[in-house]
Amino acid sequence: MCSWQIERLQGNVDLFVNFISFQKMEPTVAQKYLSHVVRLDAKWVLLRNLREGMMVKKGPETYGVEKPIHSEDYVRMLPGYTLVARNVLPFGFRTVDGFHSELLLLKRKD
């Protein structure tokens, strides 16, 4: 299945993983995907994103987003989950230009 077919998924999932793509979306779009994570009753959520968020667009022909999503936004978008771990090292990395690619691990509250 492709990512845009998430609405077709039924049942429950143990682990939902998103690496890098949510940060390239506007917050409302990422929130829609995360609402399906909640609907599917995922036990665990593993996200990799830039802690500082994606760069902001400077004009119609530039790369970036209108409003960046930061790590805290993902935690806020998943209120039924507890943040278990968050790190840049050893599993993420710090880029040459000072951005921090980090992993967030969240567990569903029971």
MMTF fields as JSON, N, C-alpha, C and O atoms, coordinates in Angstrom:
{
  "mmtfVersion": "1.0.0",
  "mmtfProducer": "UNKNOWN",
  "numBonds": 439,
  "numAtoms": 440,
  "numGroups": 110,
  "numChains": 1,
  "numModels": 1,
  "chainsPerModel": [1],
  "groupsPerChain": [110],
  "chainIdList": ["A"],
  "bondAtomList": [4, 2, 8, 6, 12, 10, 16, 14, 20, 18, 24, 22, 28, 26, 32, 30, 36, 34, 40, 38, 44, 42, 48, 46, 52, 50, 56, 54, 60, 58, 64, 62, 68, 66, 72, 70, 76, 74, 80, 78, 84, 82, 88, 86, 92, 90, 96, 94, 100, 98, 104, 102, 108, 106, 112, 110, 116, 114, 120, 118, 124, 122, 128, 126, 132, 130, 136, 134, 140, 138, 144, 142, 148, 146, 152, 150, 156, 154, 160, 158, 164, 162, 168, 166, 172, 170, 176, 174, 180, 178, 184, 182, 188, 186, 192, 190, 196, 194, 200, 198, 204, 202, 208, 206, 212, 210, 216, 214, 220, 218, 224, 222, 228, 226, 232, 230, 236, 234, 240, 238, 244, 242, 248, 246, 252, 250, 256, 254, 260, 258, 264, 262, 268, 266, 272, 270, 276, 274, 280, 278, 284, 282, 288, 286, 292, 290, 296, 294, 300, 298, 304, 302, 308, 306, 312, 310, 316, 314, 320, 318, 324, 322, 328, 326, 332, 330, 336, 334, 340, 338, 344, 342, 348, 346, 352, 350, 356, 354, 360, 358, 364, 362, 368, 366, 372, 370, 376, 374, 380, 378, 384, 382, 388, 386, 392, 390, 396, 394, 400, 398, 404, 402, 408, 406, 412, 410, 416, 414, 420, 418, 424, 422, 428, 426, 432, 430, 436, 434],
  "bondOrderList": [1, 1, 1, 1, 1, 1, 1, 1, 1, 1, 1, 1, 1, 1, 1, 1, 1, 1, 1, 1, 1, 1, 1, 1, 1, 1, 1, 1, 1, 1, 1, 1, 1, 1, 1, 1, 1, 1, 1, 1, 1, 1, 1, 1, 1, 1, 1, 1, 1, 1, 1, 1, 1, 1, 1, 1, 1, 1, 1, 1, 1, 1, 1, 1, 1, 1, 1, 1, 1, 1, 1, 1, 1, 1, 1, 1, 1, 1, 1, 1, 1, 1, 1, 1, 1, 1, 1, 1, 1, 1, 1, 1, 1, 1, 1, 1, 1, 1, 1, 1, 1, 1, 1, 1, 1, 1, 1, 1, 1],
  "groupList": [{"groupName": "MET", "atomNameList": ["N", "CA", "C", "O"], "elementList": ["N", "C", "C", "O"], "formalChargeList": [0, 0, 0, 0], "bondAtomList": [1, 0, 2, 1, 3, 2], "bondOrderList": [1, 1, 2], "singleLetterCode": "M", "chemCompType": "L-PEPTIDE LINKING"}, {"groupName": "CYS", "atomNameList": ["N", "CA", "C", "O"], "elementList": ["N", "C", "C", "O"], "formalChargeList": [0, 0, 0, 0], "bondAtomList": [1, 0, 2, 1, 3, 2], "bondOrderList": [1, 1, 2], "singleLetterCode": "C", "chemCompType": "L-PEPTIDE LINKING"}, {"groupName": "SER", "atomNameList": ["N", "CA", "C", "O"], "elementList": ["N", "C", "C", "O"], "formalChargeList": [0, 0, 0, 0], "bondAtomList": [1, 0, 2, 1, 3, 2], "bondOrderList": [1, 1, 2], "singleLetterCode": "S", "chemCompType": "L-PEPTIDE LINKING"}, {"groupName": "TRP", "atomNameList": ["N", "CA", "C", "O"], "elementList": ["N", "C", "C", "O"], "formalChargeList": [0, 0, 0, 0], "bondAtomList": [1, 0, 2, 1, 3, 2], "bondOrderList": [1, 1, 2], "singleLetterCode": "W", "chemCompType": "L-PEPTIDE LINKING"}, {"groupName": "GLN", "atomNameList": ["N", "CA", "C", "O"], "elementList": ["N", "C", "C", "O"], "formalChargeList": [0, 0, 0, 0], "bondAtomList": [1, 0, 2, 1, 3, 2], "bondOrderList": [1, 1, 2], "singleLetterCode": "Q", "chemCompType": "L-PEPTIDE LINKING"}, {"groupName": "ILE", "atomNameList": ["N", "CA", "C", "O"], "elementList": ["N", "C", "C", "O"], "formalChargeList": [0, 0, 0, 0], "bondAtomList": [1, 0, 2, 1, 3, 2], "bondOrderList": [1, 1, 2], "singleLetterCode": "I", "chemCompType": "L-PEPTIDE LINKING"}, {"groupName": "GLU", "atomNameList": ["N", "CA", "C", "O"], "elementList": ["N", "C", "C", "O"], "formalChargeList": [0, 0, 0, 0], "bondAtomList": [1, 0, 2, 1, 3, 2], "bondOrderList": [1, 1, 2], "singleLetterCode": "E", "chemCompType": "L-PEPTIDE LINKING"}, {"groupName": "ARG", "atomNameList": ["N", "CA", "C", "O"], "elementList": ["N", "C", "C", "O"], "formalChargeList": [0, 0, 0, 0], "bondAtomList": [1, 0, 2, 1, 3, 2], "bondOrderList": [1, 1, 2], "singleLetterCode": "R", "chemCompType": "L-PEPTIDE LINKING"}, {"groupName": "LEU", "atomNameList": ["N", "CA", "C", "O"], "elementList": ["N", "C", "C", "O"], "formalChargeList": [0, 0, 0, 0], "bondAtomList": [1, 0, 2, 1, 3, 2], "bondOrderList": [1, 1, 2], "singleLetterCode": "L", "chemCompType": "L-PEPTIDE LINKING"}, {"groupName": "GLY", "atomNameList": ["N", "CA", "C", "O"], "elementList": ["N", "C", "C", "O"], "formalChargeList": [0, 0, 0, 0], "bondAtomList": [1, 0, 2, 1, 3, 2], "bondOrderList": [1, 1, 2], "singleLetterCode": "G", "chemCompType": "PEPTIDE LINKING"}, {"groupName": "ASN", "atomNameList": ["N", "CA", "C", "O"], "elementList": ["N", "C", "C", "O"], "formalChargeList": [0, 0, 0, 0], "bondAtomList": [1, 0, 2, 1, 3, 2], "bondOrderList": [1, 1, 2], "singleLetterCode": "N", "chemCompType": "L-PEPTIDE LINKING"}, {"groupName": "VAL", "atomNameList": ["N", "CA", "C", "O"], "elementList": ["N", "C", "C", "O"], "formalChargeList": [0, 0, 0, 0], "bondAtomList": [1, 0, 2, 1, 3, 2], "bondOrderList": [1, 1, 2], "singleLetterCode": "V", "chemCompType": "L-PEPTIDE LINKING"}, {"groupName": "ASP", "atomNameList": ["N", "CA", "C", "O"], "elementList": ["N", "C", "C", "O"], "formalChargeList": [0, 0, 0, 0], "bondAtomList": [1, 0, 2, 1, 3, 2], "bondOrderList": [1, 1, 2], "singleLetterCode": "D", "chemCompType": "L-PEPTIDE LINKING"}, {"groupName": "PHE", "atomNameList": ["N", "CA", "C", "O"], "elementList": ["N", "C", "C", "O"], "formalChargeList": [0, 0, 0, 0], "bondAtomList": [1, 0, 2, 1, 3, 2], "bondOrderList": [1, 1, 2], "singleLetterCode": "F", "chemCompType": "L-PEPTIDE LINKING"}, {"groupName": "LYS", "atomNameList": ["N", "CA", "C", "O"], "elementList": ["N", "C", "C", "O"], "formalChargeList": [0, 0, 0, 0], "bondAtomList": [1, 0, 2, 1, 3, 2], "bondOrderList": [1, 1, 2], "singleLetterCode": "K", "chemCompType": "L-PEPTIDE LINKING"}, {"groupName": "PRO", "atomNameList": ["N", "CA", "C", "O"], "elementList": ["N", "C", "C", "O"], "formalChargeList": [0, 0, 0, 0], "bondAtomList": [1, 0, 2, 1, 3, 2], "bondOrderList": [1, 1, 2], "singleLetterCode": "P", "chemCompType": "L-PEPTIDE LINKING"}, {"groupName": "THR", "atomNameList": ["N", "CA", "C", "O"], "elementList": ["N", "C", "C", "O"], "formalChargeList": [0, 0, 0, 0], "bondAtomList": [1, 0, 2, 1, 3, 2], "bondOrderList": [1, 1, 2], "singleLetterCode": "T", "chemCompType": "L-PEPTIDE LINKING"}, {"groupName": "ALA", "atomNameList": ["N", "CA", "C", "O"], "elementList": ["N", "C", "C", "O"], "formalChargeList": [0, 0, 0, 0], "bondAtomList": [1, 0, 2, 1, 3, 2], "bondOrderList": [1, 1, 2], "singleLetterCode": "A", "chemCompType": "L-PEPTIDE LINKING"}, {"groupName": "TYR", "atomNameList": ["N", "CA", "C", "O"], "elementList": ["N", "C", "C", "O"], "formalChargeList": [0, 0, 0, 0], "bondAtomList": [1, 0, 2, 1, 3, 2], "bondOrderList": [1, 1, 2], "singleLetterCode": "Y", "chemCompType": "L-PEPTIDE LINKING"}, {"groupName": "HIS", "atomNameList": ["N", "CA", "C", "O"], "elementList": ["N", "C", "C", "O"], "formalChargeList": [0, 0, 0, 0], "bondAtomList": [1, 0, 2, 1, 3, 2], "bondOrderList": [1, 1, 2], "singleLetterCode": "H", "chemCompType": "L-PEPTIDE LINKING"}],
  "groupTypeList": [0, 1, 2, 3, 4, 5, 6, 7, 8, 4, 9, 10, 11, 12, 8, 13, 11, 10, 13, 5, 2, 13, 4, 14, 0, 6, 15, 16, 11, 17, 4, 14, 18, 8, 2, 19, 11, 11, 7, 8, 12, 17, 14, 3, 11, 8, 8, 7, 10, 8, 7, 6, 9, 0, 0, 11, 14, 14, 9, 15, 6, 16, 18, 9, 11, 6, 14, 15, 5, 19, 2, 6, 12, 18, 11, 7, 0, 8, 15, 9, 18, 16, 8, 11, 17, 7, 10, 11, 8, 15, 13, 9, 13, 7, 16, 11, 12, 9, 13, 19, 2, 6, 8, 8, 8, 8, 14, 7, 14, 12],
  "groupIdList": [1, 2, 3, 4, 5, 6, 7, 8, 9, 10, 11, 12, 13, 14, 15, 16, 17, 18, 19, 20, 21, 22, 23, 24, 25, 26, 27, 28, 29, 30, 31, 32, 33, 34, 35, 36, 37, 38, 39, 40, 41, 42, 43, 44, 45, 46, 47, 48, 49, 50, 51, 52, 53, 54, 55, 56, 57, 58, 59, 60, 61, 62, 63, 64, 65, 66, 67, 68, 69, 70, 71, 72, 73, 74, 75, 76, 77, 78, 79, 80, 81, 82, 83, 84, 85, 86, 87, 88, 89, 90, 91, 92, 93, 94, 95, 96, 97, 98, 99, 100, 101, 102, 103, 104, 105, 106, 107, 108, 109, 110],
  "secStructList": [7, 7, 4, 4, 4, 4, 4, 4, 7, 7, 1, 7, 7, 1, 3, 3, 3, 3, 3, 1, 4, 4, 4, 4, 1, 7, 2, 2, 2, 2, 2, 2, 2, 2, 2, 2, 2, 2, 2, 6, 6, 7, 1, 3, 3, 3, 3, 3, 3, 3, 6, 6, 7, 7, 7, 5, 7, 7, 1, 6, 6, 1, 7, 1, 5, 1, 1, 7, 7, 7, 2, 2, 2, 2, 2, 2, 2, 7, 6, 6, 3, 3, 3, 3, 3, 3, 3, 1, 6, 6, 6, 1, 3, 3, 7, 6, 6, 1, 7, 3, 3, 3, 3, 3, 3, 3, 3, 3, 7, 7],
  "xCoordList": [0.84, 0.0, 0.879, 2.005, 0.347, 1.026, 0.563, -0.493, 1.336, 1.019, -0.349, -1.032, -0.751, -2.039, -3.231, -4.383, -2.954, -4.017, -4.203, -4.846, -3.649, -3.721, -5.163, -5.437, -6.082, -7.492, -8.066, -9.05, -7.473, -7.952, -7.538, -8.143, -6.517, -6.052, -7.112, -7.771, -7.261, -8.221, -7.496, -6.443, -8.056, -7.486, -6.576, -6.725, -5.625, -4.695, -3.273, -3.003, -2.367, -0.957, -0.121, -0.471, 0.975, 1.887, 2.809, 3.062, 3.311, 4.312, 4.019, 3.842, 3.971, 3.865, 5.191, 5.685, 5.771, 7.067, 6.939, 6.359, 7.488, 7.612, 9.013, 9.406, 9.756, 11.109, 11.171, 11.121, 11.279, 11.571, 10.386, 10.371, 9.397, 8.401, 7.418, 6.963, 7.064, 6.115, 6.654, 5.884, 7.951, 8.511, 8.373, 8.477, 8.141, 7.985, 6.536, 6.218, 5.659, 4.229, 3.854, 4.555, 2.739, 2.189, 1.587, 1.182, 1.52, 1.02, -0.361, -0.591, -1.266, -2.608, -2.571, -3.368, -1.668, -1.547, -0.945, -1.438, 0.121, 0.727, -0.285, -0.35, -1.068, -2.077, -3.103, -3.57, -3.455, -4.414, -3.837, -4.533, -2.573, -1.938, -1.906, -2.207, -1.546, -1.458, -2.822, -2.905, -3.888, -5.228, -5.509, -6.244, -4.926, -5.076, -4.224, -4.603, -3.092, -2.266, -3.074, -3.069, -3.768, -4.622, -5.775, -6.097, -6.402, -7.529, -7.117, -7.893, -5.893, -5.383, -4.832, -4.32, -4.94, -4.576, -3.133, -2.848, -2.229, -0.82, -0.287, -0.493, 0.4, 0.975, 2.196, 2.407, 2.987, 4.221, 4.254, 3.724, 4.878, 5.084, 6.556, 7.07, 7.226, 8.634, 8.736, 8.366, 9.235, 9.344, 10.784, 11.483, 11.215, 12.521, 12.283, 11.713, 12.725, 12.514, 13.598, 14.387, 13.622, 14.523, 13.906, 12.783, 14.626, 14.127, 13.708, 12.689, 14.488, 14.224, 13.14, 12.73, 12.674, 11.67, 12.294, 13.464, 11.499, 11.929, 12.089, 11.455, 12.929, 13.098, 11.796, 11.013, 11.587, 10.385, 10.584, 11.654, 9.536, 9.562, 9.781, 9.213, 10.594, 10.848, 10.094, 10.09, 9.462, 8.713, 8.139, 8.427, 7.32, 6.638, 7.577, 7.2, 8.758, 9.69, 10.743, 11.671, 10.608, 11.618, 11.139, 9.943, 12.093, 11.85, 11.588, 12.23, 10.658, 10.384, 8.897, 8.127, 8.496, 7.1, 6.627, 7.433, 5.318, 4.754, 4.956, 5.318, 4.71, 4.857, 5.566, 5.021, 6.757, 7.48, 6.865, 6.252, 7.041, 6.625, 7.875, 8.899, 7.78, 8.881, 8.566, 7.422, 9.572, 9.404, 8.242, 7.465, 8.123, 7.059, 5.68, 4.716, 5.586, 4.298, 3.816, 2.624, 4.739, 4.345, 3.797, 2.803, 4.446, 3.989, 2.598, 1.723, 2.398, 1.091, 0.028, -1.121, 0.389, -0.555, -0.958, -1.905, -0.244, -0.532, -0.788, -0.001, -1.88, -2.115, -2.354, -2.202, -2.717, -2.935, -1.661, -1.702, -0.524, 0.775, 1.722, 1.621, 2.637, 3.669, 5.002, 5.333, 5.758, 7.101, 8.007, 8.218, 8.541, 9.383, 10.857, 11.619, 11.255, 12.66, 12.756, 11.909, 13.823, 14.08, 15.583, 16.224, 16.155, 17.598, 18.051, 17.384, 19.186, 19.887, 20.981, 21.173, 21.684, 22.713, 22.343, 21.853, 22.527, 23.32, 22.558, 23.186, 21.209, 20.46, 20.141, 19.875, 20.158, 19.947, 21.302, 22.303, 21.338, 22.62, 22.458, 21.356, 23.575, 23.601, 24.219, 25.316, 23.516, 23.99, 25.096, 25.298, 25.792, 26.889, 26.39, 27.109, 25.155, 24.62, 23.9, 23.199, 24.067, 23.58, 22.179, 21.659, 21.548, 20.228, 20.382, 21.378, 19.393, 19.443, 18.369, 17.178, 18.798, 17.874, 17.71, 18.676, 16.492, 16.298, 15.213, 14.369, 15.256, 14.22, 13.33, 13.803, 12.033, 11.059, 10.376, 9.904, 10.321, 9.623, 8.49, 8.72, 7.276, 6.095, 5.349, 5.304, 4.766, 3.998, 2.574, 2.334, 1.631, 0.213, -0.04, 0.439, -0.792, -1.178, -2.255, -3.206, -2.107, -3.11, -4.049, -4.955],
  "yCoordList": [-1.19, 0.0, 1.245, 1.238, 2.279, 3.573, 4.378, 4.1, 5.351, 6.123, 6.797, 6.92, 7.232, 7.924, 6.96, 7.392, 5.66, 4.671, 4.229, 3.211, 4.978, 4.608, 4.468, 3.697, 5.205, 5.117, 3.72, 3.346, 2.953, 1.598, 0.574, -0.493, 0.898, -0.055, -0.27, 0.671, -1.517, -1.885, -2.693, -3.274, -2.727, -3.531, -2.72, -1.505, -3.411, -2.79, -3.031, -3.999, -2.157, -2.324, -2.261, -1.575, -2.981, -2.951, -1.744, -1.094, -1.444, -0.393, 0.428, -0.118, 1.74, 2.663, 3.401, 3.922, 3.446, 4.094, 5.141, 4.889, 6.314, 7.341, 7.922, 8.437, 7.835, 8.375, 9.529, 9.325, 10.712, 11.948, 12.598, 13.824, 11.856, 12.482, 13.43, 14.372, 13.231, 14.14, 15.565, 16.517, 15.724, 17.066, 17.836, 19.063, 17.136, 17.795, 18.18, 18.739, 17.877, 18.171, 19.358, 19.698, 19.972, 20.992, 20.273, 19.117, 20.928, 20.28, 19.635, 18.561, 20.246, 19.664, 18.34, 17.446, 18.203, 16.953, 15.859, 14.732, 16.196, 15.22, 14.798, 13.623, 15.742, 15.428, 14.438, 13.565, 14.568, 13.631, 12.212, 11.258, 12.072, 10.757, 10.211, 9.038, 11.05, 10.601, 10.227, 9.402, 10.821, 10.419, 8.968, 8.259, 8.537, 7.136, 6.213, 5.067, 6.701, 5.928, 5.649, 4.535, 6.68, 6.528, 5.586, 4.714, 5.752, 4.896, 3.43, 2.544, 3.181, 1.817, 1.295, 0.178, 2.104, 1.715, 1.204, 0.213, 1.909, 1.505, 1.478, 2.421, 0.395, 0.289, 1.192, 1.814, 1.255, 2.04, 2.928, 2.566, 4.097, 5.018, 5.417, 5.892, 5.221, 5.577, 6.613, 6.34, 7.795, 8.886, 9.366, 9.434, 9.694, 10.338, 11.629, 11.633, 12.709, 14.03, 14.981, 14.668, 16.151, 17.195, 17.877, 18.375, 17.905, 18.521, 19.97, 20.428, 20.676, 22.092, 22.312, 23.45, 21.252, 21.37, 21.697, 22.07, 21.551, 21.814, 23.318, 24.119, 23.69, 25.12, 25.713, 25.029, 26.977, 27.694, 28.221, 28.723, 28.1, 28.63, 30.134, 30.83, 30.63, 32.069, 32.694, 33.914, 31.858, 32.34, 31.165, 30.015, 31.438, 30.348, 29.371, 28.225, 29.797, 28.933, 28.296, 27.65, 28.473, 27.945, 26.657, 26.369, 25.903, 24.634, 24.881, 25.739, 24.141, 24.25, 24.131, 23.735, 24.474, 24.398, 25.767, 26.635, 25.944, 27.193, 27.286, 28.335, 26.149, 26.103, 24.801, 23.722, 24.883, 23.66, 22.955, 23.583, 21.633, 20.819, 20.528, 20.101, 20.762, 20.485, 19.232, 18.779, 18.687, 17.452, 17.531, 16.584, 18.636, 18.797, 18.722, 18.311, 19.124, 19.076, 17.635, 17.36, 16.715, 15.308, 14.76, 14.034, 15.109, 14.654, 15.229, 14.529, 16.496, 17.136, 16.504, 16.37, 16.112, 15.515, 14.094, 13.543, 13.503, 12.135, 12.13, 11.558, 12.761, 12.876, 11.542, 11.468, 10.508, 9.198, 8.387, 7.191, 9.04, 8.363, 9.06, 10.263, 8.28, 8.791, 8.746, 7.746, 9.817, 9.846, 8.992, 9.299, 7.918, 6.973, 7.334, 7.265, 7.717, 8.041, 9.041, 9.106, 9.817, 10.85, 11.03, 11.257, 10.93, 11.132, 11.587, 11.361, 12.225, 12.555, 11.505, 11.016, 11.165, 10.134, 9.045, 9.396, 7.803, 7.217, 6.923, 6.592, 7.031, 6.579, 7.675, 7.373, 8.905, 10.016, 10.568, 9.851, 11.843, 12.476, 13.991, 14.511, 14.677, 16.125, 16.448, 15.986, 17.239, 17.552, 18.609, 19.271, 18.747, 19.706, 21.135, 21.966, 21.411, 22.771, 22.979, 23.976, 22.035, 22.242, 21.749, 22.021, 21.037, 20.482, 19.125, 18.429, 18.761, 17.517, 16.558, 16.794, 15.472, 14.417, 13.527, 12.921, 13.447, 12.682, 11.636, 11.717, 10.665, 9.649, 9.951, 10.335, 9.767, 9.856, 8.5, 7.975, 7.94, 6.684, 6.948, 7.392, 6.672, 6.892, 5.586, 4.737, 5.44, 4.241, 4.635, 5.622, 3.856, 4.115, 3.995, 3.064, 4.935, 4.866, 3.8, 3.766, 2.945, 1.888, 2.239, 1.465],
  "zCoordList": [0.0, 0.0, 0.0, 0.498, -0.556, -0.549, 0.662, 1.23, 1.045, 2.251, 2.18, 3.197, 0.996, 0.873, 0.96, 0.91, 1.091, 1.234, 2.688, 2.947, 3.629, 5.04, 5.52, 6.439, 4.906, 5.307, 5.071, 5.709, 4.175, 3.875, 4.93, 5.036, 5.7, 6.709, 7.778, 8.221, 8.179, 9.224, 10.284, 10.022, 11.471, 12.543, 13.435, 13.562, 14.058, 14.986, 14.517, 13.805, 14.913, 14.564, 15.837, 16.798, 15.822, 16.961, 16.899, 17.914, 15.701, 15.544, 14.299, 13.21, 14.468, 13.338, 13.251, 14.251, 12.045, 11.843, 10.749, 9.693, 11.016, 9.991, 10.095, 11.142, 9.01, 8.983, 7.998, 6.785, 8.512, 7.806, 7.085, 6.976, 6.589, 5.702, 6.379, 5.73, 7.653, 8.3, 8.338, 8.212, 8.509, 8.602, 7.294, 7.285, 6.2, 4.898, 4.628, 3.578, 5.587, 5.45, 6.329, 7.282, 5.983, 6.862, 8.076, 7.957, 9.236, 10.451, 10.298, 10.853, 9.577, 9.432, 8.684, 8.972, 7.738, 6.972, 7.858, 7.878, 8.588, 9.501, 10.562, 10.926, 11.057, 12.065, 11.521, 12.253, 10.247, 9.637, 9.631, 9.978, 9.239, 9.268, 10.688, 10.908, 11.65, 13.03, 13.599, 14.509, 13.079, 13.534, 13.128, 13.814, 12.021, 11.605, 12.479, 12.723, 12.942, 13.871, 15.135, 15.659, 15.614, 16.799, 16.489, 17.296, 15.326, 14.929, 14.874, 15.235, 14.422, 14.304, 15.633, 15.705, 16.667, 18.029, 18.117, 18.788, 17.419, 17.429, 18.855, 19.619, 19.21, 20.553, 20.692, 21.734, 19.641, 19.62, 18.394, 17.343, 18.523, 17.399, 17.413, 18.425, 16.281, 16.138, 15.025, 13.883, 15.357, 14.39, 14.312, 15.323, 13.113, 12.94, 12.177, 11.086, 12.766, 12.176, 12.637, 13.528, 12.011, 12.47, 13.678, 13.602, 14.789, 16.017, 15.758, 16.274, 14.969, 14.699, 13.65, 13.422, 13.014, 11.965, 10.615, 10.526, 9.581, 8.21, 8.001, 8.688, 7.061, 6.773, 6.231, 5.571, 6.517, 6.093, 4.685, 4.341, 3.871, 2.503, 2.536, 3.377, 1.632, 1.533, 0.365, 0.198, -0.432, -1.588, -2.343, -2.012, -3.367, -4.086, -4.8, -5.044, -5.128, -5.861, -4.95, -5.437, -3.644, -2.73, -2.065, -2.012, -1.569, -0.906, 0.574, 1.18, 1.16, 2.577, 2.849, 1.974, 4.063, 4.473, 4.948, 5.282, 4.973, 5.483, 6.993, 7.525, 7.679, 9.135, 9.502, 9.27, 10.064, 10.426, 11.626, 12.489, 11.663, 12.798, 13.622, 13.088, 14.923, 15.839, 16.648, 16.689, 17.28, 18.05, 19.034, 19.154, 19.726, 20.716, 20.082, 20.726, 18.806, 18.095, 17.933, 18.066, 17.645, 17.496, 18.809, 18.82, 19.907, 21.221, 21.492, 22.001, 21.153, 21.34, 20.453, 20.873, 19.231, 18.286, 18.667, 18.106, 19.613, 20.057, 21.569, 22.323, 22.019, 23.462, 24.167, 25.387, 23.453, 24.05, 24.17, 24.461, 23.947, 23.961, 24.922, 25.164, 25.46, 26.351, 25.62, 24.982, 25.711, 25.136, 26.013, 27.186, 25.437, 26.17, 26.022, 26.987, 24.813, 24.553, 23.422, 22.532, 23.495, 22.481, 22.42, 23.446, 21.224, 21.154, 19.784, 18.774, 19.779, 18.543, 18.338, 17.224, 19.39, 19.338, 20.335, 21.409, 20.085, 19.02, 17.737, 16.731, 17.726, 16.553, 15.551, 14.388, 15.953, 15.029, 14.633, 14.662, 14.262, 13.963, 13.907, 13.733, 14.059, 13.942, 12.589, 12.277, 11.79, 10.45, 10.5, 11.518, 9.399, 9.296, 9.535, 10.089, 9.115, 9.272, 10.6, 10.773, 11.552, 12.903, 13.198, 14.28, 12.281, 12.556, 13.232, 13.034, 14.027, 14.788, 14.307, 14.507, 13.671, 13.292, 14.514, 14.978, 15.036, 16.25, 16.088, 15.195, 16.963, 17.042, 18.238, 19.308, 18.031, 19.115, 19.208, 18.2, 20.378, 20.608, 21.596, 22.721, 21.161, 21.995, 22.193, 21.303, 23.374, 23.703, 24.032, 24.728, 23.527, 23.804, 25.298, 25.946, 25.836, 27.25, 27.388, 26.607, 28.366, 28.573, 29.691, 30.002]
}
